[in-house]
Amino acid sequence: MDSLVVPTHYRVLSPPQAEGGKTVAVFPEAAGDLQARAAASGAPLSVFVEAVDAGSVTLRVFTPLKEKGSSDSGALAALAFLHGQGELLDVVDVRMGEEVLPAQLCGGEWLLRQGEVQVTQAPPVDLSPLGLEARSVQVASAGRPNLMVETSDTAALDALTPNAEAVAAVNRATGTTGLVLYAPGGPGRAEVSFRAFGPLRGFEEDAASSQMFACLVGALGAQGRLPEGTNLLRGAQRMPGTPARLTAQYAETGGGFEVWVGGSARRRDP
């Protein structure tokens, strides 16, 4: 196939009628200089389909500057593209580098398994350098521990501008690698709003974080605050200027909550 084939661009995890989430360029094949093609794609993230059959897909993911081991946003865009081509079942395995993630189609949205979230009590910590008055503090992990801090309301959540050095210091003091701030409610019938910070992971704030939202689902579950009569939760991620909408499916296990996270992936012009 021609290595210069034009990619299809997707807006992933964007709220309805909004330009948020992340933009991903999907290439239906992996040929030629993938790094150069990613740099020319016009998107901050490019995903190449290396192999595909009805029950599995192998992907390679690049930023304009380097190859990225894995990306949930890249996987969601590729799954939406391939399913639209009639190439996939509704349950598949997604391979990216050394990682294999089960994926399922649920209500028109692809969800990726994030694993089992374990929640523990947070150690004593001074949150005043972050300008926070916390309603609750926990540690939740699906492989990487996050400090989960509930703020008073969504207005307080939006008003916060935590200093990256202060966030990193709080993470080190609590043995965590990320910080999730959250409050009940949100736009578009979202049950919870949140923001996600990770200077120890190489980013100040993430616009759309599946793994950190999964940890939030587990934290709410440990408090007995998940919605009754359903196994779905919708979250509004509120990075200033870049809103995102994520969907989680969950099930309580013996020691925590198994969580799948995903959301919309809509085609758009580059």
PyRosetta script that sets phi, psi and omega in degrees:
from pyrosetta import init, pose_from_sequence

init()
pose = pose_from_sequence("MDSLVVPTHYRVLSPPQAEGGKTVAVFPEAAGDLQARAAASGAPLSVFVEAVDAGSVTLRVFTPLKEKGSSDSGALAALAFLHGQGELLDVVDVRMGEEVLPAQLCGGEWLLRQGEVQVTQAPPVDLSPLGLEARSVQVASAGRPNLMVETSDTAALDALTPNAEAVAAVNRATGTTGLVLYAPGGPGRAEVSFRAFGPLRGFEEDAASSQMFACLVGALGAQGRLPEGTNLLRGAQRMPGTPARLTAQYAETGGGFEVWVGGSARRRDP")
pose.set_psi(1, 146.0)
pose.set_omega(1, -179.9)
pose.set_phi(2, -57.1)
pose.set_psi(2, 123.4)
pose.set_omega(2, -177.8)
pose.set_phi(3, -69.9)
pose.set_psi(3, -10.6)
pose.set_omega(3, -179.3)
pose.set_phi(4, -96.5)
pose.set_psi(4, 16.2)
pose.set_omega(4, 179.7)
pose.set_phi(5, -56.1)
pose.set_psi(5, 138.9)
pose.set_omega(5, -177.4)
pose.set_phi(6, -75.7)
pose.set_psi(6, 132.7)
pose.set_omega(6, 179.7)
pose.set_phi(7, -74.6)
pose.set_psi(7, 162.2)
pose.set_omega(7, 172.2)
pose.set_phi(8, -100.3)
pose.set_psi(8, 128.1)
pose.set_omega(8, -178.0)
pose.set_phi(9, -94.2)
pose.set_psi(9, 139.5)
pose.set_omega(9, 178.5)
pose.set_phi(10, -126.6)
pose.set_psi(10, 145.5)
pose.set_omega(10, 168.0)
pose.set_phi(11, -101.1)
pose.set_psi(11, 116.8)
pose.set_omega(11, -171.6)
pose.set_phi(12, -108.9)
pose.set_psi(12, 135.9)
pose.set_omega(12, 176.3)
pose.set_phi(13, 62.5)
pose.set_psi(13, 29.6)
pose.set_omega(13, 177.5)
pose.set_phi(14, -86.6)
pose.set_psi(14, 142.9)
pose.set_omega(14, 175.3)
pose.set_phi(15, -64.5)
pose.set_psi(15, 158.5)
pose.set_omega(15, 177.0)
pose.set_phi(16, -58.0)
pose.set_psi(16, 138.5)
pose.set_omega(16, 178.9)
pose.set_phi(17, 53.6)
pose.set_psi(17, 37.6)
pose.set_omega(17, 178.6)
pose.set_phi(18, -145.3)
pose.set_psi(18, 155.0)
pose.set_omega(18, 176.5)
pose.set_phi(19, -103.2)
pose.set_psi(19, 82.0)
pose.set_omega(19, 178.2)
pose.set_phi(20, -130.7)
pose.set_psi(20, -152.3)
pose.set_omega(20, 179.7)
pose.set_phi(21, 64.1)
pose.set_psi(21, -142.8)
pose.set_omega(21, -177.2)
pose.set_phi(22, -131.8)
pose.set_psi(22, 145.8)
pose.set_omega(22, 176.5)
pose.set_phi(23, -96.9)
pose.set_psi(23, 132.1)
pose.set_omega(23, -177.3)
pose.set_phi(24, -131.4)
pose.set_psi(24, 134.2)
pose.set_omega(24, 173.5)
pose.set_phi(25, -97.2)
pose.set_psi(25, 126.0)
pose.set_omega(25, -178.8)
pose.set_phi(26, -107.4)
pose.set_psi(26, 120.9)
pose.set_omega(26, 175.0)
pose.set_phi(27, -102.4)
pose.set_psi(27, 128.3)
pose.set_omega(27, -175.5)
pose.set_phi(28, -75.2)
pose.set_psi(28, -1.8)
pose.set_omega(28, 178.1)
pose.set_phi(29, -150.4)
pose.set_psi(29, 163.9)
pose.set_omega(29, -179.1)
pose.set_phi(30, -118.3)
pose.set_psi(30, 86.9)
pose.set_omega(30, -178.3)
pose.set_phi(31, -136.1)
pose.set_psi(31, 153.9)
pose.set_omega(31, 177.8)
pose.set_phi(32, 77.4)
pose.set_psi(32, -158.5)
pose.set_omega(32, -179.3)
pose.set_phi(33, -83.6)
pose.set_psi(33, 95.9)
pose.set_omega(33, -174.2)
pose.set_phi(34, -63.7)
pose.set_psi(34, -37.4)
pose.set_omega(34, -179.5)
pose.set_phi(35, -64.9)
pose.set_psi(35, -42.4)
pose.set_omega(35, 178.8)
pose.set_phi(36, -65.2)
pose.set_psi(36, -39.4)
pose.set_omega(36, 179.7)
pose.set_phi(37, -66.9)
pose.set_psi(37, -38.6)
pose.set_omega(37, 176.8)
pose.set_phi(38, -64.3)
pose.set_psi(38, -41.5)
pose.set_omega(38, -179.6)
pose.set_phi(39, -63.9)
pose.set_psi(39, -30.4)
pose.set_omega(39, -178.1)
pose.set_phi(40, -92.9)
pose.set_psi(40, 1.2)
pose.set_omega(40, -172.1)
pose.set_phi(41, -74.5)
pose.set_psi(41, -20.2)
pose.set_omega(41, -176.3)
pose.set_phi(42, 79.7)
pose.set_psi(42, 10.3)
pose.set_omega(42, -179.7)
pose.set_phi(43, -124.7)
pose.set_psi(43, 149.2)
pose.set_omega(43, 177.4)
pose.set_phi(44, -69.8)
pose.set_psi(44, -14.3)
pose.set_omega(44, -179.5)
pose.set_phi(45, -142.1)
pose.set_psi(45, 133.1)
pose.set_omega(45, 177.3)
pose.set_phi(46, -126.5)
pose.set_psi(46, 139.4)
pose.set_omega(46, -180.0)
pose.set_phi(47, -126.0)
pose.set_psi(47, 132.4)
pose.set_omega(47, -178.3)
pose.set_phi(48, -112.3)
pose.set_psi(48, 131.9)
pose.set_omega(48, 179.0)
pose.set_phi(49, -85.4)
pose.set_psi(49, 108.1)
pose.set_omega(49, -177.3)
pose.set_phi(50, -85.9)
pose.set_psi(50, -35.6)
pose.set_omega(50, 178.3)
pose.set_phi(51, -156.5)
pose.set_psi(51, 148.6)
pose.set_omega(51, 180.0)
pose.set_phi(52, -154.0)
pose.set_psi(52, 138.0)
pose.set_omega(52, 164.6)
pose.set_phi(53, -139.1)
pose.set_psi(53, -175.9)
pose.set_omega(53, -171.6)
pose.set_phi(54, -60.1)
pose.set_psi(54, -31.2)
pose.set_omega(54, -174.2)
pose.set_phi(55, -112.8)
pose.set_psi(55, 4.7)
pose.set_omega(55, -179.9)
pose.set_phi(56, -158.3)
pose.set_psi(56, 157.3)
pose.set_omega(56, 177.2)
pose.set_phi(57, -145.4)
pose.set_psi(57, 140.3)
pose.set_omega(57, 177.0)
pose.set_phi(58, -113.8)
pose.set_psi(58, 127.7)
pose.set_omega(58, -173.9)
pose.set_phi(59, -124.6)
pose.set_psi(59, 152.7)
pose.set_omega(59, 166.8)
pose.set_phi(60, -123.9)
pose.set_psi(60, 136.5)
pose.set_omega(60, -171.6)
pose.set_phi(61, -121.8)
pose.set_psi(61, 134.6)
pose.set_omega(61, -178.3)
pose.set_phi(62, -133.3)
pose.set_psi(62, 144.1)
pose.set_omega(62, 161.0)
pose.set_phi(63, -89.6)
pose.set_psi(63, 175.8)
pose.set_omega(63, 176.3)
pose.set_phi(64, -62.7)
pose.set_psi(64, -14.9)
pose.set_omega(64, -174.9)
pose.set_phi(65, -111.6)
pose.set_psi(65, -24.8)
pose.set_omega(65, -175.3)
pose.set_phi(66, -160.9)
pose.set_psi(66, 165.4)
pose.set_omega(66, 174.7)
pose.set_phi(67, -77.8)
pose.set_psi(67, 139.6)
pose.set_omega(67, -179.0)
pose.set_phi(68, -110.9)
pose.set_psi(68, 131.5)
pose.set_omega(68, -174.4)
pose.set_phi(69, -56.1)
pose.set_psi(69, -47.8)
pose.set_omega(69, -179.8)
pose.set_phi(70, -154.9)
pose.set_psi(70, 160.8)
pose.set_omega(70, 178.4)
pose.set_phi(71, -157.8)
pose.set_psi(71, 121.6)
pose.set_omega(71, 176.5)
pose.set_phi(72, -63.4)
pose.set_psi(72, -40.7)
pose.set_omega(72, 179.9)
pose.set_phi(73, -63.1)
pose.set_psi(73, -42.3)
pose.set_omega(73, 176.7)
pose.set_phi(74, -62.1)
pose.set_psi(74, -40.8)
pose.set_omega(74, 179.1)
pose.set_phi(75, -64.9)
pose.set_psi(75, -42.2)
pose.set_omega(75, -179.5)
pose.set_phi(76, -62.5)
pose.set_psi(76, -41.3)
pose.set_omega(76, 178.8)
pose.set_phi(77, -64.8)
pose.set_psi(77, -44.8)
pose.set_omega(77, 180.0)
pose.set_phi(78, -64.1)
pose.set_psi(78, -40.7)
pose.set_omega(78, 179.2)
pose.set_phi(79, -64.1)
pose.set_psi(79, -41.7)
pose.set_omega(79, 178.1)
pose.set_phi(80, -62.8)
pose.set_psi(80, -41.8)
pose.set_omega(80, 179.4)
pose.set_phi(81, -64.0)
pose.set_psi(81, -49.6)
pose.set_omega(81, -176.0)
pose.set_phi(82, -68.6)
pose.set_psi(82, -38.1)
pose.set_omega(82, 177.7)
pose.set_phi(83, -65.7)
pose.set_psi(83, -36.2)
pose.set_omega(83, 176.5)
pose.set_phi(84, -65.4)
pose.set_psi(84, -24.7)
pose.set_omega(84, 176.2)
pose.set_phi(85, -85.8)
pose.set_psi(85, -1.9)
pose.set_omega(85, -179.7)
pose.set_phi(86, 75.7)
pose.set_psi(86, 25.4)
pose.set_omega(86, -174.5)
pose.set_phi(87, -99.5)
pose.set_psi(87, -5.1)
pose.set_omega(87, -172.7)
pose.set_phi(88, -128.6)
pose.set_psi(88, 150.3)
pose.set_omega(88, 165.4)
pose.set_phi(89, -75.4)
pose.set_psi(89, 178.7)
pose.set_omega(89, -179.8)
pose.set_phi(90, -84.8)
pose.set_psi(90, -6.9)
pose.set_omega(90, 175.4)
pose.set_phi(91, -132.6)
pose.set_psi(91, 122.3)
pose.set_omega(91, -175.2)
pose.set_phi(92, -143.1)
pose.set_psi(92, 166.4)
pose.set_omega(92, 169.9)
pose.set_phi(93, -105.1)
pose.set_psi(93, 136.3)
pose.set_omega(93, -179.8)
pose.set_phi(94, -113.7)
pose.set_psi(94, 119.7)
pose.set_omega(94, 178.2)
pose.set_phi(95, -103.9)
pose.set_psi(95, 127.0)
pose.set_omega(95, 174.1)
pose.set_phi(96, -135.7)
pose.set_psi(96, 109.5)
pose.set_omega(96, -174.7)
pose.set_phi(97, 63.6)
pose.set_psi(97, -126.2)
pose.set_omega(97, 179.1)
pose.set_phi(98, -91.4)
pose.set_psi(98, -0.1)
pose.set_omega(98, -174.6)
pose.set_phi(99, -99.9)
pose.set_psi(99, 138.2)
pose.set_omega(99, 174.3)
pose.set_phi(100, -124.5)
pose.set_psi(100, 121.0)
pose.set_omega(100, -178.4)
pose.set_phi(101, -116.5)
pose.set_psi(101, 125.2)
pose.set_omega(101, 170.7)
pose.set_phi(102, -66.6)
pose.set_psi(102, 143.3)
pose.set_omega(102, 178.7)
pose.set_phi(103, -134.4)
pose.set_psi(103, 149.8)
pose.set_omega(103, 177.9)
pose.set_phi(104, -142.5)
pose.set_psi(104, 148.3)
pose.set_omega(104, 175.9)
pose.set_phi(105, -91.0)
pose.set_psi(105, 125.9)
pose.set_omega(105, -176.1)
pose.set_phi(106, -137.3)
pose.set_psi(106, 111.5)
pose.set_omega(106, 178.1)
pose.set_phi(107, 60.4)
pose.set_psi(107, 34.0)
pose.set_omega(107, 179.5)
pose.set_phi(108, 84.6)
pose.set_psi(108, 0.4)
pose.set_omega(108, 178.5)
pose.set_phi(109, -119.7)
pose.set_psi(109, 139.7)
pose.set_omega(109, 175.0)
pose.set_phi(110, -83.5)
pose.set_psi(110, 137.3)
pose.set_omega(110, 177.1)
pose.set_phi(111, -122.6)
pose.set_psi(111, 141.4)
pose.set_omega(111, 178.6)
pose.set_phi(112, -112.6)
pose.set_psi(112, 137.9)
pose.set_omega(112, 180.0)
pose.set_phi(113, -70.7)
pose.set_psi(113, 124.6)
pose.set_omega(113, 179.6)
pose.set_phi(114, -95.8)
pose.set_psi(114, -11.9)
pose.set_omega(114, -179.5)
pose.set_phi(115, 105.3)
pose.set_psi(115, -169.7)
pose.set_omega(115, -179.6)
pose.set_phi(116, -94.7)
pose.set_psi(116, 123.9)
pose.set_omega(116, -178.9)
pose.set_phi(117, -90.0)
pose.set_psi(117, 126.7)
pose.set_omega(117, 175.9)
pose.set_phi(118, -107.2)
pose.set_psi(118, 137.4)
pose.set_omega(118, -177.1)
pose.set_phi(119, -123.1)
pose.set_psi(119, 134.3)
pose.set_omega(119, 178.3)
pose.set_phi(120, -133.1)
pose.set_psi(120, 166.6)
pose.set_omega(120, 176.5)
pose.set_phi(121, -71.5)
pose.set_psi(121, 139.0)
pose.set_omega(121, 179.4)
pose.set_phi(122, -78.2)
pose.set_psi(122, 145.4)
pose.set_omega(122, 174.7)
pose.set_phi(123, -69.0)
pose.set_psi(123, 160.8)
pose.set_omega(123, 177.6)
pose.set_phi(124, -57.0)
pose.set_psi(124, 135.2)
pose.set_omega(124, -177.7)
pose.set_phi(125, -151.1)
pose.set_psi(125, 142.6)
pose.set_omega(125, 176.8)
pose.set_phi(126, -89.4)
pose.set_psi(126, 112.2)
pose.set_omega(126, -179.3)
pose.set_phi(127, -97.1)
pose.set_psi(127, 2.9)
pose.set_omega(127, -177.7)
pose.set_phi(128, -61.2)
pose.set_psi(128, -32.4)
pose.set_omega(128, 176.8)
pose.set_phi(129, -62.4)
pose.set_psi(129, -19.1)
pose.set_omega(129, 178.1)
pose.set_phi(130, -92.2)
pose.set_psi(130, -3.7)
pose.set_omega(130, -177.9)
pose.set_phi(131, 71.6)
pose.set_psi(131, 32.1)
pose.set_omega(131, -173.4)
pose.set_phi(132, -110.0)
pose.set_psi(132, 141.0)
pose.set_omega(132, 164.8)
pose.set_phi(133, -116.4)
pose.set_psi(133, 104.3)
pose.set_omega(133, -170.8)
pose.set_phi(134, -87.8)
pose.set_psi(134, 138.1)
pose.set_omega(134, 171.7)
pose.set_phi(135, -83.7)
pose.set_psi(135, -33.5)
pose.set_omega(135, 176.7)
pose.set_phi(136, -154.6)
pose.set_psi(136, 153.5)
pose.set_omega(136, -179.8)
pose.set_phi(137, -139.3)
pose.set_psi(137, 127.3)
pose.set_omega(137, 178.5)
pose.set_phi(138, -139.2)
pose.set_psi(138, 169.6)
pose.set_omega(138, 169.3)
pose.set_phi(139, -117.5)
pose.set_psi(139, 127.2)
pose.set_omega(139, 179.4)
pose.set_phi(140, -128.4)
pose.set_psi(140, 139.8)
pose.set_omega(140, -176.0)
pose.set_phi(141, -142.8)
pose.set_psi(141, 135.6)
pose.set_omega(141, 168.1)
pose.set_phi(142, -120.8)
pose.set_psi(142, 40.7)
pose.set_omega(142, -176.0)
pose.set_phi(143, 121.0)
pose.set_psi(143, -33.3)
pose.set_omega(143, 175.7)
pose.set_phi(144, -129.1)
pose.set_psi(144, 123.7)
pose.set_omega(144, -173.6)
pose.set_phi(145, -75.8)
pose.set_psi(145, 135.0)
pose.set_omega(145, 177.1)
pose.set_phi(146, -121.7)
pose.set_psi(146, 141.0)
pose.set_omega(146, 173.8)
pose.set_phi(147, -84.4)
pose.set_psi(147, 123.2)
pose.set_omega(147, -175.7)
pose.set_phi(148, -106.8)
pose.set_psi(148, 116.4)
pose.set_omega(148, -174.7)
pose.set_phi(149, -124.6)
pose.set_psi(149, 121.3)
pose.set_omega(149, 177.5)
pose.set_phi(150, -89.0)
pose.set_psi(150, 127.6)
pose.set_omega(150, 176.4)
pose.set_phi(151, -94.4)
pose.set_psi(151, 176.9)
pose.set_omega(151, -173.0)
pose.set_phi(152, -69.0)
pose.set_psi(152, -41.9)
pose.set_omega(152, -178.8)
pose.set_phi(153, -164.0)
pose.set_psi(153, 178.0)
pose.set_omega(153, -176.6)
pose.set_phi(154, -68.3)
pose.set_psi(154, -29.1)
pose.set_omega(154, 177.7)
pose.set_phi(155, -64.1)
pose.set_psi(155, -43.6)
pose.set_omega(155, 177.2)
pose.set_phi(156, -65.0)
pose.set_psi(156, -37.9)
pose.set_omega(156, 178.6)
pose.set_phi(157, -61.3)
pose.set_psi(157, -45.4)
pose.set_omega(157, -178.5)
pose.set_phi(158, -69.3)
pose.set_psi(158, -29.5)
pose.set_omega(158, -175.3)
pose.set_phi(159, -78.6)
pose.set_psi(159, -16.7)
pose.set_omega(159, -174.8)
pose.set_phi(160, -72.8)
pose.set_psi(160, 138.8)
pose.set_omega(160, 172.3)
pose.set_phi(161, -133.0)
pose.set_psi(161, 71.5)
pose.set_omega(161, -175.3)
pose.set_phi(162, -61.6)
pose.set_psi(162, 139.0)
pose.set_omega(162, 175.6)
pose.set_phi(163, -75.0)
pose.set_psi(163, 133.5)
pose.set_omega(163, -175.8)
pose.set_phi(164, -60.3)
pose.set_psi(164, -38.7)
pose.set_omega(164, 179.8)
pose.set_phi(165, -66.5)
pose.set_psi(165, -38.0)
pose.set_omega(165, 178.6)
pose.set_phi(166, -67.8)
pose.set_psi(166, -39.7)
pose.set_omega(166, 176.9)
pose.set_phi(167, -61.8)
pose.set_psi(167, -46.2)
pose.set_omega(167, -180.0)
pose.set_phi(168, -60.5)
pose.set_psi(168, -39.8)
pose.set_omega(168, 179.7)
pose.set_phi(169, -64.6)
pose.set_psi(169, -41.1)
pose.set_omega(169, 177.9)
pose.set_phi(170, -65.6)
pose.set_psi(170, -40.7)
pose.set_omega(170, 177.2)
pose.set_phi(171, -62.1)
pose.set_psi(171, -44.2)
pose.set_omega(171, 179.3)
pose.set_phi(172, -63.2)
pose.set_psi(172, -39.8)
pose.set_omega(172, -177.9)
pose.set_phi(173, -66.9)
pose.set_psi(173, -25.5)
pose.set_omega(173, -177.2)
pose.set_phi(174, -108.1)
pose.set_psi(174, 3.6)
pose.set_omega(174, -179.7)
pose.set_phi(175, 67.2)
pose.set_psi(175, 29.7)
pose.set_omega(175, 179.5)
pose.set_phi(176, -114.3)
pose.set_psi(176, 166.9)
pose.set_omega(176, -178.7)
pose.set_phi(177, -117.6)
pose.set_psi(177, -6.8)
pose.set_omega(177, 179.1)
pose.set_phi(178, -147.6)
pose.set_psi(178, 163.3)
pose.set_omega(178, -180.0)
pose.set_phi(179, -128.4)
pose.set_psi(179, 127.0)
pose.set_omega(179, 175.6)
pose.set_phi(180, -116.9)
pose.set_psi(180, 121.1)
pose.set_omega(180, 173.6)
pose.set_phi(181, -104.3)
pose.set_psi(181, 136.9)
pose.set_omega(181, -175.3)
pose.set_phi(182, -147.9)
pose.set_psi(182, 162.7)
pose.set_omega(182, 176.3)
pose.set_phi(183, -152.1)
pose.set_psi(183, 151.4)
pose.set_omega(183, -179.7)
pose.set_phi(184, -65.1)
pose.set_psi(184, 150.3)
pose.set_omega(184, 173.5)
pose.set_phi(185, 83.9)
pose.set_psi(185, 177.1)
pose.set_omega(185, 179.8)
pose.set_phi(186, 161.8)
pose.set_psi(186, 174.6)
pose.set_omega(186, -177.7)
pose.set_phi(187, -72.4)
pose.set_psi(187, 157.2)
pose.set_omega(187, 174.7)
pose.set_phi(188, 60.9)
pose.set_psi(188, 38.0)
pose.set_omega(188, 178.4)
pose.set_phi(189, 65.9)
pose.set_psi(189, 21.6)
pose.set_omega(189, 174.1)
pose.set_phi(190, -68.1)
pose.set_psi(190, 137.3)
pose.set_omega(190, 179.7)
pose.set_phi(191, -81.3)
pose.set_psi(191, -22.0)
pose.set_omega(191, -177.1)
pose.set_phi(192, -150.0)
pose.set_psi(192, 146.3)
pose.set_omega(192, 174.5)
pose.set_phi(193, -114.9)
pose.set_psi(193, 148.8)
pose.set_omega(193, -178.0)
pose.set_phi(194, -156.6)
pose.set_psi(194, 162.5)
pose.set_omega(194, 171.3)
pose.set_phi(195, -132.3)
pose.set_psi(195, 149.2)
pose.set_omega(195, -171.9)
pose.set_phi(196, -129.2)
pose.set_psi(196, 126.2)
pose.set_omega(196, -176.4)
pose.set_phi(197, -123.3)
pose.set_psi(197, 144.1)
pose.set_omega(197, -177.9)
pose.set_phi(198, -156.0)
pose.set_psi(198, 57.0)
pose.set_omega(198, 179.0)
pose.set_phi(199, -59.4)
pose.set_psi(199, -29.3)
pose.set_omega(199, 177.2)
pose.set_phi(200, -72.4)
pose.set_psi(200, -15.3)
pose.set_omega(200, 176.7)
pose.set_phi(201, -100.2)
pose.set_psi(201, 1.5)
pose.set_omega(201, 176.0)
pose.set_phi(202, 100.8)
pose.set_psi(202, 6.7)
pose.set_omega(202, 176.3)
pose.set_phi(203, -137.5)
pose.set_psi(203, 147.1)
pose.set_omega(203, 178.1)
pose.set_phi(204, -77.7)
pose.set_psi(204, -51.6)
pose.set_omega(204, 177.9)
pose.set_phi(205, -144.6)
pose.set_psi(205, 136.9)
pose.set_omega(205, -180.0)
pose.set_phi(206, -99.5)
pose.set_psi(206, 140.3)
pose.set_omega(206, -179.4)
pose.set_phi(207, -80.1)
pose.set_psi(207, -28.5)
pose.set_omega(207, -176.8)
pose.set_phi(208, -154.6)
pose.set_psi(208, 100.6)
pose.set_omega(208, -174.1)
pose.set_phi(209, -117.9)
pose.set_psi(209, 105.6)
pose.set_omega(209, -179.8)
pose.set_phi(210, -65.2)
pose.set_psi(210, -44.3)
pose.set_omega(210, -175.6)
pose.set_phi(211, -65.8)
pose.set_psi(211, -39.4)
pose.set_omega(211, -179.1)
pose.set_phi(212, -74.1)
pose.set_psi(212, -31.7)
pose.set_omega(212, 174.1)
pose.set_phi(213, -67.6)
pose.set_psi(213, -37.9)
pose.set_omega(213, 176.3)
pose.set_phi(214, -59.1)
pose.set_psi(214, -40.7)
pose.set_omega(214, 177.8)
pose.set_phi(215, -64.9)
pose.set_psi(215, -36.3)
pose.set_omega(215, 176.8)
pose.set_phi(216, -64.2)
pose.set_psi(216, -40.4)
pose.set_omega(216, 176.6)
pose.set_phi(217, -58.7)
pose.set_psi(217, -45.1)
pose.set_omega(217, 178.3)
pose.set_phi(218, -62.8)
pose.set_psi(218, -39.8)
pose.set_omega(218, 179.4)
pose.set_phi(219, -64.1)
pose.set_psi(219, -43.0)
pose.set_omega(219, 177.2)
pose.set_phi(220, -65.5)
pose.set_psi(220, -38.4)
pose.set_omega(220, 178.0)
pose.set_phi(221, -62.6)
pose.set_psi(221, -40.3)
pose.set_omega(221, 179.3)
pose.set_phi(222, -65.0)
pose.set_psi(222, -24.4)
pose.set_omega(222, 177.4)
pose.set_phi(223, -90.8)
pose.set_psi(223, -1.8)
pose.set_omega(223, -177.5)
pose.set_phi(224, 71.1)
pose.set_psi(224, 32.5)
pose.set_omega(224, -173.1)
pose.set_phi(225, -115.9)
pose.set_psi(225, 14.7)
pose.set_omega(225, 174.9)
pose.set_phi(226, -78.0)
pose.set_psi(226, 151.3)
pose.set_omega(226, -177.3)
pose.set_phi(227, -59.5)
pose.set_psi(227, 144.5)
pose.set_omega(227, 177.9)
pose.set_phi(228, -87.3)
pose.set_psi(228, 148.8)
pose.set_omega(228, 175.9)
pose.set_phi(229, 77.7)
pose.set_psi(229, 13.6)
pose.set_omega(229, 178.3)
pose.set_phi(230, -153.8)
pose.set_psi(230, 164.4)
pose.set_omega(230, 173.8)
pose.set_phi(231, -121.7)
pose.set_psi(231, 23.9)
pose.set_omega(231, 179.8)
pose.set_phi(232, -119.7)
pose.set_psi(232, 144.7)
pose.set_omega(232, 175.8)
pose.set_phi(233, -137.9)
pose.set_psi(233, 134.8)
pose.set_omega(233, 178.1)
pose.set_phi(234, -110.2)
pose.set_psi(234, 132.5)
pose.set_omega(234, -178.2)
pose.set_phi(235, -122.1)
pose.set_psi(235, 141.9)
pose.set_omega(235, 175.8)
pose.set_phi(236, -104.4)
pose.set_psi(236, 111.0)
pose.set_omega(236, 176.0)
pose.set_phi(237, -87.6)
pose.set_psi(237, 130.7)
pose.set_omega(237, -163.7)
pose.set_phi(238, -121.3)
pose.set_psi(238, 45.3)
pose.set_omega(238, 170.5)
pose.set_phi(239, -60.7)
pose.set_psi(239, 127.6)
pose.set_omega(239, -175.8)
pose.set_phi(240, -53.7)
pose.set_psi(240, 126.3)
pose.set_omega(240, 177.9)
pose.set_phi(241, 84.7)
pose.set_psi(241, -11.0)
pose.set_omega(241, -177.8)
pose.set_phi(242, -138.9)
pose.set_psi(242, 73.0)
pose.set_omega(242, -179.0)
pose.set_phi(243, -70.7)
pose.set_psi(243, 152.6)
pose.set_omega(243, 177.1)
pose.set_phi(244, -139.1)
pose.set_psi(244, 157.7)
pose.set_omega(244, 179.2)
pose.set_phi(245, -130.0)
pose.set_psi(245, 121.3)
pose.set_omega(245, -178.6)
pose.set_phi(246, -120.2)
pose.set_psi(246, 149.0)
pose.set_omega(246, 176.9)
pose.set_phi(247, -118.4)
pose.set_psi(247, 134.9)
pose.set_omega(247, 176.9)
pose.set_phi(248, -121.2)
pose.set_psi(248, 139.9)
pose.set_omega(248, 169.2)
pose.set_phi(249, -114.3)
pose.set_psi(249, 137.3)
pose.set_omega(249, -172.3)
pose.set_phi(250, -142.4)
pose.set_psi(250, 158.7)
pose.set_omega(250, 175.0)
pose.set_phi(251, -147.0)
pose.set_psi(251, 134.1)
pose.set_omega(251, 178.5)
pose.set_phi(252, -73.8)
pose.set_psi(252, 136.2)
pose.set_omega(252, 177.5)
pose.set_phi(253, -114.1)
pose.set_psi(253, -174.9)
pose.set_omega(253, -179.7)
pose.set_phi(254, -62.8)
pose.set_psi(254, -33.3)
pose.set_omega(254, -175.4)
pose.set_phi(255, -124.0)
pose.set_psi(255, 7.1)
pose.set_omega(255, -178.4)
pose.set_phi(256, 179.9)
pose.set_psi(256, -141.1)
pose.set_omega(256, -179.1)
pose.set_phi(257, -137.6)
pose.set_psi(257, 126.8)
pose.set_omega(257, 172.5)
pose.set_phi(258, -83.8)
pose.set_psi(258, 128.8)
pose.set_omega(258, -171.3)
pose.set_phi(259, -130.3)
pose.set_psi(259, 135.5)
pose.set_omega(259, 171.1)
pose.set_phi(260, -115.1)
pose.set_psi(260, 139.1)
pose.set_omega(260, -177.5)
pose.set_phi(261, -134.0)
pose.set_psi(261, 141.0)
pose.set_omega(261, 175.6)
pose.set_phi(262, -169.5)
pose.set_psi(262, -149.9)
pose.set_omega(262, -179.5)
pose.set_phi(263, 162.9)
pose.set_psi(263, -161.8)
pose.set_omega(263, -173.6)
pose.set_phi(264, -75.1)
pose.set_psi(264, 152.6)
pose.set_omega(264, 171.5)
pose.set_phi(265, -142.1)
pose.set_psi(265, 106.3)
pose.set_omega(265, -174.0)
pose.set_phi(266, -112.1)
pose.set_psi(266, 135.4)
pose.set_omega(266, 176.8)
pose.set_phi(267, -65.2)
pose.set_psi(267, 144.8)
pose.set_omega(267, 177.4)
pose.set_phi(268, -150.9)
pose.set_psi(268, 162.0)
pose.set_omega(268, 175.2)
pose.set_phi(269, -74.9)
pose.set_psi(269, 147.9)
pose.set_omega(269, -179.6)
pose.set_phi(270, -66.1)
pose.dump_pdb("model.pdb")
